[in-house]
């Protein structure tokens, strides 16, 4: 896609993030991070556990606040963006309520917003069609596979028609076959809705396959080691996984990651 700075959706400026250990010693997760996410792009935060990628997602979502620096979403503060429901969040586990049906799980954010019942029902139908779960409205989470449960989580995150979808390793617990199918579903949903997607992963292959850009993070200390523009044509397909271009992007990201550690 054509990315330009005049289409900035999320801006992180001079972000510093410090946590206090039980010993009292500080941990610097970020020390002056600058990053822009463009409207309508699919961007991935890639790196090992402890590199700060989930922390960064939570800063965007206003679940955490930076020690220093500014986070803006659509030109307003992250806190105001949260109040305006600018984003939906999909976690590593779908966090569904077992006593609520699929339809009622999807409708939960709309219930909290006191949206009229008829509008809720129409939106639930629309979202379940979008994630290919028509006919499962009255099923309960324990009756669904892991992949189907994650689809419910995606439908719920999209139910308020938020402009941004934040996804924290949503497919990491799934088998490779289910994961690939959900990759296809996610790209279809992204292309259909035009939403901005920020995707956290530790899987290089997944990041390259899905993304317009990949932000490569290293840990100890946490640092943005580089950003890779993924020029693979869209729509993506499984044949790309053995293409020379795809493998070249994989190699480029590994090189950035390894070079990042050599600087420490």
Secondary structure by P-SEA (a helix, b strand, c coil): cccccccccbbbcbbbbbbbccccccccccccccccccccccccccccccccaaaaaaaaaccccccbbbbbcccccaaaaaaacccccccccccccccccaaaaaaaaaaaacccaaaaaaaaaaaaaaaccccccccccccccaaaaaaaaaaaaacccccbbbbccccccccaaaaaaaaaaaaaaaaacbbbbbbbbccaaaaaacccbbbbbbcccccccbbbbbcccccccccccccaaaaaaaaaaaaaaaaaaaac
